[in-house]
Amino acid sequence: MGAQKAPPPSGDVALDVRDLRMRYGTKDVLTGVSFTAHRGEVLALLGPNGAGKTTTIEILEGFRMRSAGEISVLGEDPAHAGEAWRARLGVVLQSWRDHSRWRVRELLGYLARFYAPYATADVVRPWDVDELMDVVGLTEHARAKVQTLSGGQRRRLDVAIGIVGRPELVFLDEPTAGFDPHARREFHDLVHRLADFENTTVLLTTHDLDEAEKLADRILVLDGGTIVANGSADQLARELTTQAEVRWTSDGRRHVHAVTEGDPTRFVRELVTNDLGVTELEVRRASLEDTYMSLVHRAEADQPDRSAGPALTGPSEQTEEVQS
């Protein structure tokens, strides 16, 4: 992840969710979700299938009524907000299945007109269509019919449709599904531009942990109907595991040493002092994937001390030899 942004002013809150609950019949899907997001912040909402991510997003977008809890989205309750509020949101779904016979520029121009009445002195709406096509990489396909676009090009159009109104808050659902590596990088640049230069708040859901780590200022992990972790990838890794692995080669054999407490620097210093034949020395910290799996496993185990704090107790310190 890149450098963390300075903390925003406390009053600059785009999302404020407190004790959000949702029940379908006798099944509790959300059992007390609470978090905030500030203007210009990028949040990634992670969680296994069935954790309640889609339900949470739909409630925040105003498409689904909640069972209980307090919510403020751009200063209003989504359950009662009007069209002027909705014009301030952008929604990028996993895919659109209509508009196939429209040409790209004509479609964006048509949709853009709906946002013009909601322009304000602070926010010019809609986005200039030609500028928007350039931002999402569709300029050379401006006259192409939507049905002729490739999967990656169609995904870019999905993004353009979602942000054509120059939203203050954008919801992204699996935004880079179907993107090749180059298109994925360009999309990441777009998200950073929205957050850094447009001061847009972004809440995205993704199963791509590498993408979450690159894009998000903060990561929320939803499981068991509640938020089980909230922090940057580095913060979560430090809080959830103190374990580091030291790997090295000596006398033609590979070795792995698990340092479960404290800084591994002391062990490394002693190692290179006592064994002058050490080569290929490497220190590995827990990845976001390791951290995420630890969170999910702990939540699924429903340990009684889950609310006591995020720290996990790792296995006892040990060294093992790996045959090369």
C-alpha positions, 0 to 999 in steps of 0.5 A: 500500500502507498503512504497513508493519508493524513487523518481527515477533519472529524466533521468530514464524514461521508458514511456513518453506520451504527449498529446496522441490523438486517433480518430476513424472516428468522435469519439475522444477516447483519447483527450490528455493523458499525463503521465510518468513512471520511471524504476522499477515503477508499474503503474495501469491504471484504468477507466470505460469500454470505457474510452480508456484504451485498446487503450492507451495500444495498442498504447504504445505496437506499435500495433495501430497507434495514431492520434496525440501526442508524445510518447517515450517507452524505448526511442523509438517511438512505431510507428517506433521501430524495433524488438530489441525494441519489444524484450524489452517489455513483454505483458500479455493479458487477455488470450491466446487461442492457444498452447493447445497441447504444453507441458509447458516447451517445449513451454516456451523453444521454445519462449525463443529462439526468445529473445536470439539474443537480449541479451545485456551486461546489460540484459541477455535474455531470462529468464532461463526456469526452473527458470521462471517456479519456479517463476510463480509456474509451475515447477510441471506442466512442462511436462503437456500439456497446454490444461490440465492446470486449469484456474489459472495454464493457467493464470500463463503460460500467465504471463510466456509467457509475461515475458520469454524474461526478459522484461524491460517494462511489460504490464499486462491486468487484470493479476489475472483474475481467480486466487484464493487468494493464486495464487493472492498473489504469483502473487503480489509477482512476480510483486514486484520482477520484479519491485524491483529486475529486475528494470522492469517497469509495467503498468497494467490495472485492475478492481480490486481496491484492487489489484491496491492499493496493487501493484501500486506505482502510479494510473492513472485514465482514463476517458473521453479520458484523465487522470483525476487523477495521484498519489498514492492511499493515495495521491488521497484520500487526494486530492479528499476528506477531509471527514472522518467518525467517528463511535462509540457506546454509550448507545447501539446506533451506531453513525456516524459523518462525518468530512468533513474538517481537521483532525478528531482527534479533534472531537474524543478527544472531543467525548471521553472527553464528553462521557465516555461511548463511545465504538467501536470507529472507524475512516474511511478514504475514500477508493480507491473505494470511491476515484475512484467513486468520480473521475469517477462521476466528470469526467462524470458530465463534470464540467467546473472546472475539470482542476482547481484542484483535490479537491472536496467539501464534504457535510456539517458536520453532525452527524447521529444516526444509529440504532443498 
